[in-house]
Amino acid sequence: MSESVICEICGREFKNNIGLVSHINKSEKLSSKEYYNLYLKKDNEEFCCECGKLCNFINIKEGYRDFCSLQCSTKSKKTREKIENTNLERHGEKHYFQTELGKEKIKDIIKDKYGVDNVAKNDDIKEKIKETCKIKYGVDHPLKNDKIKERGKKTNLERYGVEVSTQNKDVLEKRKNNIIKKYGGPAPVYDPKVKEKMEKTNILRYGVKNYSNSIIERKKRYKIIVNNEIKKYVKPMFNSEDYTIASENYKWKCKKCGNIFESNLSNSKIPRCNKCFPNIYGTSYSEQQVSMFIESFYSGEIIRNDRKILKDINKELDIYIPDKNLAIEFDGLHWHSEFYGKDSKYHLEKTLECEKQNIKLIHIFEDEWIEKRNIIKSIIKNKMGYIFNKIPSCKCEIKKLDNNKASKFLNNNHIQGHIPGKYYGLFYNDELVQACGIGKPRFNNKYDWELLRVCAKLETVVNGGLSKLLNYIMKEYLGSYITYSDIRYEDGLEYLDFGFECKEKTNPDYFYIKERRPVRYSRNKFQKHKLEKILENYNSELSEYENMLNNNYYRIWDCGNNVYIRK
C-alpha cells in the first residue's frame, strides 16, 4: 500500500501523489513543477550532473532528470559505474558484451544480417568501405591518404614530440603499465582467461593449443627455410613436422662437404658447417695494413689477435695497444655479418667489455678503410695522441659556411660525411680548420636543435675549437639541444663540458651487404614497401629481412649511439 502524502501549503493529507497534484492544480493554482520548486526541490537539482545545463522536470514524485540529454548520461562516470555494477552482479563482467553470452549474441545478430560472424569479413561491406574511402580520401584506406598521414604526424609531434606515438618512451611505458594492470603481465597471454581462450580457439581451428605447433604453421616456416638463401649452403635433415622454433637445434647437411652437423636459426642466421666455414681467428690483409700503419709512427708494444683481454666473453681483439688503452677491431663486412653468426650484440658486447677494463675499442668497417682511409688514419692518430698540428682557437675566426664549402669539408674530414644543415667554421689564416653543424632534430622533436656534425681538418687539433663554436652557436640558436655520438668511434664525453647529459644508448642499428661486395647499404633504402621495385625476387608474404636473404643480402650491425641532451 502506498504511503499518504501531505500538502506543504495547507497540511491536507492525500492517499497518493495523484490526489496531491489535483489539489495543488485546482485549489492552490500551482503547476506540479511550481509546487516542487517551492517546497520539495534540493539545491541545484534542476541542473545536469555532467554539463550543468537545465534538465527536464519529470513529476512531483521524481523531480528533475539527472541529465539534460542521453549524451551526457552516456558520458557520466556515475552512469557507467551503475551499468558496470549491474552487469557484474548479473553476468560477472563489467560489460555485457564481454560475456560469452553477449559475444555469441552479437555474432548471431551479425550472422543473421551479413552471413559472417564479423562485419569486416563481409565482402560487400569491405568493398563498400573501400568505395567510401575512395570518394572521401581518394584511396581505399584513410591511412594511405597523405594529408591524413601528415595530420597524424603533426598531432603526434604536438602531443608526444615524435611522428609516431610509439616512438615516445612515455607512451610505451603507459601502454606497458596498462597491459600489466589489465592482464597481470607484459602481454595479454599472461591472463589465464585470455590464454585459455587462445588455446580453445587454436584447438578449434588447428587441433593444437599453440598455433606455432600446428601443421599449417610448421609447413609455412619450413617452406621459408628450404626456399631462401639457406638452401644454397645446407640441406635440412628434418621435415616440417619436426620443426618447432628457431632456437632449437636441428640436423643439417653441408652441401659443400657432406658433413652433418647441428645448428639453430636464432636471429635468422644461416646454419654454418664448421669444417667449411670455421671460426676465423687469422688476419686479413686490410687488418695487417692498419697494423702496419700504426707501426709506421708508433714504436711501442702492439699486440695482435689477443684473446686474453676478452677471455670472459671468448672474443678476440684484432689490435691492442696497452700503453694507450686503445684497441682496434677491423670488421670485414662479409666475416662480420650475420652470415657468419655475428648478431646484433656482437660488436657492442666487445666494446662494453673493453670499457669495463678502461680500454677504448674502435671499430673500422672494411668499406671505410677502402673509401675513407685518410680519415681513419687521422682518427687513429688522434686517439693515440699523435696529432702534432695544433692550432689555438683564439687565433681563429668564426664564419658561416655556404652549403658547397660545408659539404666539401665534411665529406673530406668526417667519417659519416655531410648532411644538410646550418654550418659554422673556424678559419685560421683564411683556411677552414674546424666545422660544426646544426639543424632541426631528425629523430626526436622534443628538442629545438640537433648538433649534426663536428669535425676538424685531418691530422689537426684546434685547441678550444669545439668550445668556441658551440658557445657561438648556442647564443645564436637558443633552446634545447640533442646530439648523437657513434659508439664505434666516440664516447662523446666532451659534450658534458657544455651542459649536456648522456640520456641513453640507442640499440645497435644494421646495414645490408651483398655477398662479398665491400659496400654497406643503408637499411632505409630497403624498407619493405620499397622492395618490390628493387629486388629481383620479392614475396609480399615474407618480411623485409626474409626477402633480403632470398636476394643474397645480409645484415651487419654497428654499436648504436650515445644520446646527449641539453635542456
C-alpha positions as CSV (number, residue, x, y, z in Angstrom):
1,M,0.0,0.0,0.0
2,S,1.4,3.4,-1.0
3,E,2.2,6.0,1.7
4,S,0.0,9.0,2.1
5,V,1.3,12.5,1.1
6,I,0.7,15.9,2.8
7,C,0.3,19.2,1.1
8,E,3.1,21.5,2.2
9,I,0.8,24.6,1.8
10,C,-2.4,23.7,3.7
11,G,-1.4,20.5,5.5
12,R,-4.2,18.4,4.0
13,E,-3.4,14.6,3.6
14,F,-3.9,12.7,0.4
15,K,-3.7,9.0,-0.4
16,N,-1.2,9.4,-3.2
17,N,0.5,11.9,-5.5
18,I,-2.4,11.9,-8.0
19,G,-4.7,13.4,-5.3
20,L,-2.0,15.9,-4.3
21,V,-1.4,17.1,-7.9
22,S,-5.1,17.5,-8.5
23,H,-5.4,19.6,-5.2
24,I,-2.5,21.9,-5.9
25,N,-3.7,22.5,-9.5
26,K,-7.3,23.3,-8.6
27,S,-7.1,24.7,-5.0
28,E,-3.6,26.2,-4.9
29,K,-3.5,27.3,-8.5
30,L,0.1,25.9,-9.0
31,S,1.6,23.5,-11.5
32,S,3.4,20.4,-10.3
33,K,6.7,22.0,-11.3
34,E,6.0,25.2,-9.5
35,Y,4.9,23.4,-6.3
36,Y,8.0,21.1,-6.5
37,N,10.3,24.1,-7.0
38,L,8.8,26.0,-4.0
39,Y,8.6,23.1,-1.4
40,L,10.5,20.0,-2.5
41,K,13.4,20.8,-4.8
42,K,17.0,20.3,-3.5
43,D,19.8,22.8,-4.3
44,N,20.9,22.7,-7.9
45,E,18.8,19.6,-8.5
46,E,17.5,21.0,-11.8
47,F,21.0,21.2,-13.3
48,C,22.7,18.4,-15.4
49,C,25.2,16.4,-13.3
50,E,27.5,16.3,-16.3
51,C,27.4,19.6,-18.1
52,G,25.4,21.9,-15.8
53,K,22.6,22.7,-18.3
54,L,18.9,22.8,-17.2
55,C,17.2,19.4,-17.0
56,N,13.6,18.4,-17.8
57,F,11.1,18.1,-15.0
58,I,9.6,14.6,-14.6
59,N,6.8,14.7,-12.0
60,I,6.2,15.7,-8.4
61,K,7.5,12.4,-7.1
62,E,10.7,12.1,-9.1
63,G,11.5,15.8,-9.6
64,Y,14.1,16.6,-12.3
65,R,16.1,14.3,-14.5
66,D,19.8,13.8,-13.6
67,F,21.0,14.6,-17.1
68,C,19.9,17.1,-19.8
69,S,20.5,14.6,-22.6
70,L,21.3,11.0,-23.5
71,Q,24.8,12.1,-24.5
72,C,25.5,13.5,-21.0
73,S,24.0,10.4,-19.4
74,T,26.3,8.1,-21.5
75,K,29.4,10.2,-20.7
76,S,28.7,10.2,-17.0
77,K,31.0,8.3,-14.7
78,K,28.1,7.7,-12.4
79,T,26.0,6.1,-15.1
80,R,28.9,3.9,-16.3
81,E,29.7,2.7,-12.8
82,K,26.0,1.9,-12.3
83,I,25.8,-0.1,-15.5
84,E,29.1,-1.9,-14.8
85,N,28.0,-2.8,-11.2
86,T,24.7,-4.1,-12.6
87,N,26.5,-6.2,-15.2
88,L,28.9,-7.5,-12.6
89,E,26.0,-8.7,-10.5
90,R,24.1,-10.3,-13.4
91,H,26.8,-11.5,-15.7
92,G,30.2,-11.4,-13.8
93,E,31.6,-8.9,-16.3
94,K,31.6,-5.1,-16.4
95,H,30.2,-5.0,-19.9
96,Y,27.5,-7.4,-21.1
97,F,29.2,-7.9,-24.5
98,Q,32.4,-9.1,-22.7
99,T,30.5,-12.2,-21.6
100,E,30.4,-15.3,-23.7
101,L,26.7,-15.0,-23.9
102,G,26.9,-11.4,-25.1
103,K,29.6,-12.2,-27.7
104,E,27.6,-15.1,-29.0
105,K,24.5,-12.9,-29.2
106,I,26.4,-10.3,-31.3
107,K,27.8,-13.0,-33.6
108,D,24.3,-14.4,-34.1
109,I,22.9,-11.0,-35.0
110,I,25.7,-10.3,-37.4
111,K,25.4,-13.8,-39.0
112,D,21.7,-13.3,-39.5
113,K,22.3,-9.9,-41.2
114,Y,25.6,-10.4,-43.0
115,G,26.2,-14.1,-43.2
116,V,29.6,-13.9,-41.2
117,D,30.5,-13.6,-37.6
118,N,32.3,-10.3,-38.1
119,V,31.1,-7.4,-40.3
120,A,34.6,-6.8,-41.5
121,K,34.6,-10.2,-43.1
122,N,31.7,-9.5,-45.4
123,D,32.9,-8.8,-48.9
124,D,30.1,-6.4,-49.7
125,I,30.9,-4.4,-46.5
126,K,34.6,-4.4,-47.3
127,E,34.0,-3.1,-50.8
128,K,31.6,-0.5,-49.5
129,I,34.2,0.7,-47.0
130,K,36.8,0.9,-49.8
131,E,34.4,2.8,-52.1
132,T,33.5,5.3,-49.4
133,C,37.2,5.9,-48.6
134,K,38.0,6.4,-52.3
135,I,35.2,9.0,-52.5
136,K,36.2,10.8,-49.3
137,Y,40.0,10.4,-49.5
138,G,41.0,9.3,-53.0
139,V,42.4,6.0,-51.7
140,D,40.9,2.7,-50.4
141,H,42.1,3.3,-46.8
142,P,42.3,6.5,-44.9
143,L,45.9,5.9,-43.7
144,K,47.1,5.8,-47.3
145,N,46.0,9.5,-47.7
146,D,49.0,11.8,-47.5
147,K,47.0,14.6,-45.8
148,I,45.7,12.2,-43.1
149,K,49.2,10.8,-42.6
150,E,50.7,14.3,-42.2
151,R,47.8,15.3,-39.9
152,G,48.6,12.2,-37.8
153,K,52.3,13.1,-37.7
154,K,51.5,16.7,-36.7
155,T,49.2,15.6,-33.9
156,N,51.8,13.2,-32.6
157,L,54.5,15.8,-32.8
158,E,52.3,18.2,-30.8
159,R,51.3,15.6,-28.2
160,Y,54.4,13.4,-27.9
161,G,57.3,15.2,-29.7
162,V,57.6,12.3,-32.3
163,E,56.0,11.5,-35.6
164,V,54.8,8.0,-34.3
165,S,53.3,7.9,-30.8
166,T,55.0,4.5,-30.1
167,Q,58.4,6.2,-30.5
168,N,57.7,8.1,-27.3
169,K,59.0,6.3,-24.2
170,D,56.2,7.7,-22.0
171,V,53.6,6.3,-24.4
172,L,55.3,2.9,-24.5
173,E,55.7,2.9,-20.7
174,K,52.0,3.8,-20.2
175,R,50.9,1.1,-22.7
176,K,53.1,-1.4,-20.9
177,N,51.7,-0.5,-17.5
178,N,48.1,-0.7,-18.8
179,I,48.7,-4.1,-20.2
180,I,50.3,-5.3,-16.9
181,K,47.4,-3.8,-15.0
182,K,44.8,-5.4,-17.2
183,Y,46.4,-8.8,-17.8
184,G,48.8,-9.2,-14.9
185,G,51.9,-9.3,-17.2
186,P,53.6,-7.6,-20.2
187,A,51.3,-9.4,-22.7
188,P,47.6,-10.4,-22.8
189,V,48.6,-14.1,-22.7
190,Y,49.6,-13.7,-19.1
191,D,45.9,-13.5,-18.2
192,P,44.7,-17.1,-17.6
193,K,41.3,-16.3,-19.2
194,V,43.0,-14.9,-22.4
195,K,45.4,-17.8,-22.5
196,E,42.6,-20.3,-22.1
197,K,40.5,-18.6,-24.8
198,M,43.5,-18.6,-27.2
199,E,44.1,-22.3,-26.6
200,K,40.4,-23.1,-27.2
201,T,40.4,-21.1,-30.5
202,N,43.7,-22.8,-31.6
203,I,42.3,-26.3,-30.8
204,L,39.1,-25.5,-32.7
205,R,40.9,-24.1,-35.7
206,Y,44.2,-26.1,-35.8
207,G,43.9,-29.0,-33.4
208,V,46.7,-27.8,-31.1
209,K,46.8,-25.4,-28.1
210,N,49.7,-23.4,-29.6
211,Y,49.4,-22.2,-33.2
212,S,53.2,-22.4,-33.8
213,N,52.9,-26.2,-33.3
214,S,50.2,-26.5,-35.9
215,I,51.0,-28.4,-39.2
216,I,50.0,-25.3,-41.2
217,E,52.5,-23.0,-39.4
218,R,55.2,-25.6,-39.4
219,K,54.9,-26.2,-43.1
220,K,54.8,-22.4,-43.7
221,R,58.0,-21.9,-41.8
222,Y,59.6,-25.0,-43.3
223,K,58.8,-23.7,-46.8
224,I,60.6,-20.4,-46.0
225,I,63.6,-22.3,-44.7
226,V,64.1,-24.6,-47.7
227,N,63.4,-21.8,-50.2
228,N,65.6,-19.0,-49.0
229,E,69.3,-18.4,-49.1
230,I,69.9,-21.3,-46.6
231,K,69.4,-24.0,-49.3
232,K,72.5,-22.8,-51.2
233,Y,74.7,-24.0,-48.3
234,V,72.9,-26.6,-46.3
235,K,70.2,-29.2,-46.6
236,P,67.8,-29.6,-43.7
237,M,67.8,-33.2,-42.3
238,F,64.3,-32.9,-40.9
239,N,60.8,-32.3,-42.2
240,S,58.1,-29.7,-41.5
241,E,56.5,-31.9,-38.7
242,D,59.8,-31.9,-36.8
243,Y,60.3,-28.2,-37.0
244,T,59.1,-26.2,-33.9
245,I,61.0,-23.0,-33.1
246,A,64.1,-21.2,-34.4
247,S,66.1,-21.5,-31.2
248,E,66.0,-25.4,-31.3
249,N,69.0,-27.2,-32.7
250,Y,68.3,-29.3,-35.9
251,K,70.5,-31.5,-38.1
252,W,71.8,-30.0,-41.3
253,K,73.9,-31.4,-44.1
254,C,76.6,-29.3,-45.7
255,K,76.2,-29.2,-49.5
256,K,79.9,-28.5,-49.9
257,C,81.5,-31.4,-48.0
258,G,78.6,-33.6,-46.9
259,N,79.2,-33.0,-43.2
260,I,76.2,-33.5,-40.9
261,F,76.1,-31.0,-38.0
262,E,73.6,-29.4,-35.6
263,S,72.7,-25.7,-35.5
264,N,69.7,-23.4,-35.0
265,L,68.1,-20.5,-36.8
266,S,68.2,-17.9,-34.0
267,N,68.4,-14.3,-35.2
268,S,67.7,-15.6,-38.8
269,K,71.3,-16.8,-39.1
270,I,72.3,-19.4,-41.7
271,P,73.5,-22.7,-40.3
272,R,77.2,-23.0,-40.9
273,C,79.3,-26.1,-41.3
274,N,82.4,-25.7,-39.1
275,K,84.5,-27.7,-41.5
276,C,83.9,-25.4,-44.5
277,F,83.3,-22.2,-42.5
278,P,85.4,-22.4,-39.4
279,N,85.7,-19.6,-36.9
280,I,88.3,-17.3,-38.4
281,Y,91.0,-16.1,-35.9
282,G,93.6,-15.2,-38.5
283,T,94.2,-11.8,-40.0
284,S,93.1,-10.2,-43.3
285,Y,95.4,-8.2,-45.5
286,S,93.5,-5.0,-44.7
287,E,93.8,-5.6,-41.0
288,Q,97.6,-6.0,-41.5
289,Q,97.6,-2.7,-43.3
290,V,96.0,-1.0,-40.3
291,S,98.7,-2.6,-38.0
292,M,101.5,-1.6,-40.4
293,F,100.2,2.0,-40.5
294,I,100.4,2.2,-36.7
295,E,103.9,0.7,-36.7
296,S,105.0,3.4,-39.1
297,F,104.7,6.2,-36.4
298,Y,104.5,4.3,-33.1
299,S,107.4,2.2,-31.6
300,G,105.5,0.9,-28.5
301,E,104.0,-2.5,-27.9
302,I,101.3,-3.6,-30.4
303,I,99.5,-6.9,-29.6
304,R,97.8,-8.7,-32.4
305,N,94.9,-11.1,-32.2
306,D,94.8,-11.1,-28.4
307,R,92.3,-13.5,-26.7
308,K,93.2,-12.8,-23.1
309,I,91.6,-9.3,-22.7
310,L,88.2,-10.6,-23.6
311,K,88.5,-14.1,-22.3
312,D,85.3,-13.8,-20.2
313,I,83.2,-13.5,-23.4
314,N,85.6,-15.7,-25.5
315,K,86.3,-12.9,-28.0
316,E,89.4,-11.7,-29.8
317,L,90.9,-8.2,-30.2
318,D,92.5,-7.6,-33.6
319,I,94.9,-4.9,-32.5
320,Y,95.6,-3.9,-28.9
321,I,98.0,-1.0,-27.8
322,P,98.4,-1.4,-24.0
323,D,100.2,1.9,-23.3
324,K,97.4,3.8,-25.0
325,N,94.5,1.7,-23.6
326,L,93.3,1.5,-27.2
327,A,92.1,-1.5,-29.2
328,I,91.1,-1.6,-32.9
329,E,88.6,-4.1,-34.4
330,F,88.8,-4.4,-38.2
331,D,85.3,-5.5,-39.3
332,G,85.4,-7.2,-42.6
333,L,81.9,-6.8,-44.0
334,H,81.4,-10.4,-45.0
335,W,83.1,-12.0,-42.0
336,H,81.4,-9.7,-39.5
337,S,77.8,-10.0,-41.0
338,E,75.0,-12.3,-39.8
339,F,76.1,-14.8,-42.5
340,Y,79.0,-15.7,-40.1
341,G,76.9,-15.6,-37.0
342,K,77.7,-12.0,-35.9
343,D,74.4,-10.9,-34.4
344,S,73.1,-7.5,-33.2
345,K,75.0,-7.7,-29.9
346,Y,78.4,-9.0,-31.2
347,H,80.2,-5.7,-31.8
348,L,78.6,-3.8,-28.9
349,E,79.4,-6.6,-26.5
350,K,83.1,-6.3,-27.3
351,T,83.0,-2.6,-26.9
352,L,81.3,-2.8,-23.5
353,E,83.6,-5.5,-22.2
354,C,86.6,-3.3,-23.2
355,E,85.0,-0.3,-21.4
356,K,85.0,-2.4,-18.2
357,Q,88.7,-2.7,-18.5
358,N,89.2,1.0,-19.3
359,I,90.1,0.2,-22.9
360,K,88.7,2.3,-25.8
361,L,87.7,0.0,-28.7
362,I,87.1,1.5,-32.1
363,H,85.5,-0.5,-35.0
364,I,86.6,0.1,-38.6
365,F,84.3,-1.2,-41.2
366,E,86.1,-2.6,-44.3
367,D,84.4,-0.1,-46.7
368,E,85.6,2.8,-44.5
369,W,89.2,1.6,-44.8
370,I,88.8,1.3,-48.6
371,E,87.0,4.6,-49.2
372,K,88.0,6.9,-46.3
373,R,91.4,5.6,-45.3
374,N,92.8,9.1,-44.7
375,I,90.0,9.9,-42.2
376,I,90.5,6.5,-40.4
377,K,94.3,7.2,-40.2
378,S,93.6,10.6,-38.7
379,I,91.1,9.2,-36.1
380,I,93.7,6.5,-35.0
381,K,96.5,9.1,-34.7
382,N,94.2,11.4,-32.7
383,K,93.2,8.6,-30.3
384,M,96.8,7.8,-29.8
385,G,97.9,11.4,-29.2
386,Y,100.0,11.6,-32.4
387,I,98.5,14.7,-33.9
388,F,101.1,17.5,-33.9
389,N,99.5,20.2,-36.0
390,K,97.8,22.1,-33.1
391,I,96.1,25.5,-33.6
392,P,94.8,27.8,-30.8
393,S,91.2,28.7,-31.3
394,C,91.9,32.2,-30.1
395,K,93.7,32.8,-33.4
396,C,90.7,31.6,-35.4
397,E,87.8,33.5,-36.8
398,I,84.2,32.1,-36.9
399,K,82.3,32.3,-40.2
400,K,79.1,30.9,-41.5
401,L,79.7,28.3,-44.3
402,D,77.8,28.0,-47.5
403,N,76.5,24.6,-48.4
404,N,79.2,23.8,-51.0
405,K,82.1,24.6,-48.6
406,A,80.5,22.7,-45.7
407,S,79.7,19.7,-47.9
408,K,83.3,19.5,-49.3
409,F,84.9,19.9,-45.9
410,L,82.6,17.3,-44.1
411,N,83.0,14.7,-46.9
412,N,86.8,15.1,-46.8
413,N,87.2,15.1,-43.0
414,H,84.2,13.4,-41.3
415,I,83.7,9.6,-41.3
416,Q,80.0,9.9,-41.9
417,G,80.2,12.7,-44.4
418,H,77.9,15.8,-44.9
419,I,74.2,16.1,-44.1
420,P,72.1,19.2,-44.8
421,G,72.1,21.9,-42.0
422,K,73.5,25.2,-41.0
423,Y,77.3,25.1,-40.6
424,Y,79.8,27.4,-39.0
425,G,83.6,27.1,-39.3
426,L,86.8,28.2,-37.7
427,F,89.3,29.8,-40.1
428,Y,93.0,30.0,-39.4
429,N,94.9,32.2,-41.8
430,D,91.8,32.1,-44.1
431,E,91.9,28.3,-44.1
432,L,88.9,26.3,-42.7
433,V,90.2,24.1,-39.9
434,Q,87.1,23.0,-38.0
435,A,83.3,22.9,-38.7
436,C,80.1,22.4,-36.7
437,G,76.6,21.9,-38.0
438,I,73.2,22.5,-36.5
439,G,69.6,21.8,-37.7
440,K,66.2,20.7,-36.7
441,P,66.1,17.3,-34.9
442,R,65.9,14.4,-37.3
443,F,64.6,11.7,-34.9
444,N,63.3,13.5,-31.8
445,N,61.2,16.7,-32.0
446,K,61.1,17.2,-28.2
447,Y,64.2,19.3,-28.7
448,D,64.7,22.6,-30.5
449,W,68.0,21.8,-32.2
450,E,70.3,19.0,-33.1
451,L,74.1,19.2,-33.4
452,L,74.6,17.4,-36.7
453,R,78.3,17.1,-37.3
454,V,81.5,18.3,-35.6
455,C,85.0,17.7,-37.1
456,A,88.4,19.2,-37.5
457,K,90.7,19.1,-40.6
458,L,92.6,15.8,-40.9
459,E,95.5,15.4,-38.6
460,T,94.7,18.8,-37.0
461,V,93.7,19.7,-33.4
462,V,92.1,23.1,-32.8
463,N,92.6,23.7,-29.0
464,G,89.4,25.0,-27.6
465,G,87.8,24.9,-31.1
466,L,84.7,23.0,-30.1
467,S,84.1,25.3,-27.1
468,K,84.4,28.4,-29.3
469,L,82.0,27.0,-31.9
470,L,79.4,25.7,-29.5
471,N,79.3,28.9,-27.4
472,Y,78.8,30.9,-30.5
473,I,76.1,28.7,-32.0
474,M,74.2,28.3,-28.7
475,K,74.0,32.1,-28.3
476,E,72.7,32.4,-31.9
477,Y,70.2,29.5,-31.6
478,L,68.5,29.4,-28.2
479,G,66.7,26.4,-26.9
480,S,67.2,22.7,-26.0
481,Y,69.7,20.5,-27.9
482,I,70.2,16.9,-28.8
483,T,73.1,15.1,-30.4
484,Y,74.4,11.6,-31.1
485,S,77.8,10.1,-30.7
486,D,78.7,6.9,-32.7
487,I,79.9,4.4,-30.2
488,R,82.1,2.7,-32.8
489,Y,84.4,5.7,-32.6
490,E,83.5,8.1,-29.9
491,D,82.1,8.3,-26.4
492,G,81.0,12.0,-26.7
493,L,82.2,12.9,-23.2
494,E,83.4,16.3,-24.4
495,Y,79.7,17.3,-24.6
496,L,79.4,17.1,-20.8
497,D,81.6,20.3,-20.5
498,F,78.8,22.3,-22.3
499,G,75.9,21.3,-20.1
500,F,74.9,18.2,-22.0
501,E,74.0,14.9,-20.2
502,C,74.1,11.4,-21.6
503,K,70.4,10.5,-21.8
504,E,70.6,6.9,-23.2
505,K,72.3,4.5,-25.6
506,T,70.4,3.6,-28.7
507,N,70.2,-0.1,-29.8
508,P,72.6,-1.2,-32.4
509,D,71.5,-0.5,-36.0
510,Y,72.2,-2.5,-39.1
511,F,73.3,-2.1,-42.7
512,Y,72.9,-4.5,-45.6
513,I,75.7,-6.0,-47.5
514,K,75.5,-8.2,-50.7
515,E,77.6,-11.3,-50.7
516,R,81.3,-10.3,-50.7
517,R,81.0,-6.8,-52.1
518,P,82.8,-4.3,-49.8
519,V,79.8,-1.9,-49.7
520,R,77.3,-1.2,-46.9
521,Y,73.8,-0.2,-47.8
522,S,71.5,1.9,-45.6
523,R,68.6,-0.2,-44.3
524,N,66.3,2.8,-45.2
525,K,66.9,2.0,-48.8
526,F,65.4,-1.4,-48.3
527,Q,62.2,-0.7,-46.3
528,K,59.6,-3.3,-47.2
529,H,57.3,-1.0,-49.2
530,K,60.3,-0.2,-51.5
531,L,61.4,-3.8,-52.1
532,E,59.1,-4.8,-54.9
533,K,60.7,-2.3,-57.2
534,I,64.3,-3.0,-56.0
535,L,64.6,-6.8,-55.7
536,E,64.6,-9.4,-58.4
537,N,62.8,-12.0,-56.1
538,Y,60.1,-10.4,-54.0
539,N,57.4,-12.1,-51.9
540,S,54.9,-9.9,-50.1
541,E,54.2,-12.6,-47.5
542,L,57.8,-12.5,-46.3
543,S,59.3,-9.9,-44.0
544,E,61.8,-7.3,-45.2
545,Y,64.7,-9.4,-43.9
546,E,63.5,-12.7,-45.4
547,N,63.1,-11.0,-48.8
548,M,66.7,-9.6,-48.4
549,L,68.0,-13.0,-47.6
550,N,66.4,-14.5,-50.6
551,N,68.3,-11.9,-52.7
552,N,71.7,-12.6,-51.1
553,Y,71.7,-9.6,-48.8
554,Y,72.9,-10.0,-45.2
555,R,72.9,-7.6,-42.2
556,I,75.9,-6.2,-40.4
557,W,75.4,-4.4,-37.1
558,D,77.0,-1.3,-35.6
559,C,77.3,-0.4,-31.8
560,G,74.5,2.1,-31.6
561,N,74.9,5.7,-30.4
562,N,75.2,7.7,-27.1
563,V,72.4,10.3,-27.0
564,Y,73.3,13.6,-25.4
565,I,70.8,16.3,-24.5
566,R,70.9,19.8,-23.2
567,K,67.7,21.4,-21.9
